[in-house]
């Protein structure tokens, strides 16, 4: 039931927001909240959470990859930001390039990111 899923996502998002108010540096919570916000079409808030999670752990490729996936899902209007996030992930972990080349989510971005 889509309504039930949406209600659960909103409840979880609210709970995570309260938890993050107490522990603002909790990166996994920020990433989870960003995913939930994106699923409930709160794109601007999701983008802010993904960015903050990546900024809190700037040398962790995973946060930049999640940001790139988010931008890729938004379409061509966010391609430039997605490419930048992929490049940053590749700088954090050189092994990212091989994984990205095989991941269909990055098809629209990978050529520009790793020229």
C-alpha positions in Angstrom: 0.0 0.0 0.0 1.7 3.2 -1.2 -0.1 5.4 1.4 1.1 3.2 4.3 4.7 3.2 3.0 4.6 7.0 2.6 3.2 7.4 6.2 5.9 5.1 7.5 8.6 7.1 5.6 7.3 10.3 7.1 7.3 8.9 10.6 10.8 7.6 10.2 12.0 10.9 8.7 10.6 12.8 11.7 12.2 10.4 14.2 15.5 10.7 12.4 15.2 14.5 12.5 14.8 14.4 16.3 17.7 12.0 16.6 19.9 14.2 14.4 19.0 17.2 16.6 20.7 15.4 19.5 23.5 13.9 17.4 24.1 16.2 14.4 27.3 14.4 13.4 25.6 11.0 13.0 26.3 10.5 9.3 24.5 7.2 8.7 21.3 8.8 10.2 21.8 11.7 7.8 22.1 9.4 4.8 19.1 7.4 5.8 17.0 10.6 6.3 18.1 11.8 2.9 16.9 8.6 1.2 13.6 8.8 3.0 13.2 12.5 2.1 13.9 11.7 -1.5 11.3 8.9 -1.5 8.7 11.3 -0.2 9.5 13.9 -2.9 11.1 16.3 -0.5 14.0 16.8 -2.9 15.5 20.0 -1.6 15.7 18.7 1.9 17.1 15.4 0.7 19.8 17.2 -1.3 20.8 19.2 1.8 21.1 16.0 3.9 23.1 14.1 1.2 25.4 17.1 0.9 25.8 17.5 4.6 26.6 13.8 5.1 29.2 14.0 2.4 30.7 17.2 3.9 30.8 15.6 7.4 33.0 12.7 6.0 34.7 14.4 3.1 37.2 11.5 2.5 34.6 8.8 2.5 33.7 7.9 -1.1 30.4 6.3 -0.1 28.8 9.7 0.8 29.8 11.2 -2.5 28.5 8.1 -4.4 25.2 8.4 -2.7 25.0 12.1 -3.6 25.8 11.1 -7.2 23.1 8.5 -7.3 20.6 11.1 -6.0 21.6 13.5 -8.7 21.5 10.8 -11.4 17.9 10.0 -10.3 16.9 13.6 -10.7 17.8 13.6 -14.4 19.9 15.8 -16.8 19.3 19.1 -15.0 21.5 17.8 -12.1 24.0 16.0 -14.2 26.8 18.5 -13.6 26.4 18.1 -9.8 26.3 14.3 -10.3 29.6 14.3 -12.3 31.2 16.4 -9.6 30.1 14.0 -6.9 31.4 11.0 -8.9 34.8 12.8 -9.4 35.1 13.5 -5.7 34.2 9.9 -4.9 37.0 8.7 -7.3 39.5 11.1 -5.6 38.6 9.6 -2.2 38.9 6.0 -3.4 40.5 5.1 -6.8 38.7 1.8 -6.8 35.4 3.7 -7.2 36.0 4.1 -11.0 35.8 0.4 -11.7 32.6 0.0 -9.7 31.0 3.0 -11.4 31.8 1.7 -14.8 29.7 -1.4 -14.1 26.8 0.3 -12.3 23.9 1.2 -14.5 22.8 4.0 -12.2 25.8 6.0 -13.4 25.4 5.5 -17.1 24.5 9.1 -17.9 27.3 10.5 -15.7 30.3 8.2 -15.8 31.8 9.2 -19.2 32.0 12.8 -18.2 33.2 12.0 -14.7 36.1 9.8 -15.7 37.4 11.2 -19.0 
